[in-house]
Amino acid sequence: MKSPLYKELMNQLASHIKKDYQPNQKLPSERELVDMFKVSRSTVRLALNELEEKGLIYRLHGKGTFVAPIFVD
């Protein structure tokens, strides 16, 4: 059985973050991620929610989404 699309996106984003981003660096907006990955905004939100729960990212209302300063796999 194939995993849900948001889980696949979450794994792609996590890998991308770990390779290409520094702590506290701002991530692309939800809208930009929709365009980059060709998925719906709800899929992006679900993936970002999971990453936030895992401590990989944090969100600041009105500012954006950022890589967490310290994260544990």
GIMOWO-V182684 format. One line per field, one symbol per residue. phi: phi as a letter, one per 30 degrees, with the letter a starting at -180 (. if undefined). A space follows every 10 residues. Layout:
phi = ???
//
This chain:
phi = .ddeedddde dddddddddc bceidddede dddeddchbd dddddddddd ddddidbbcc eickcbdddb bcd
//
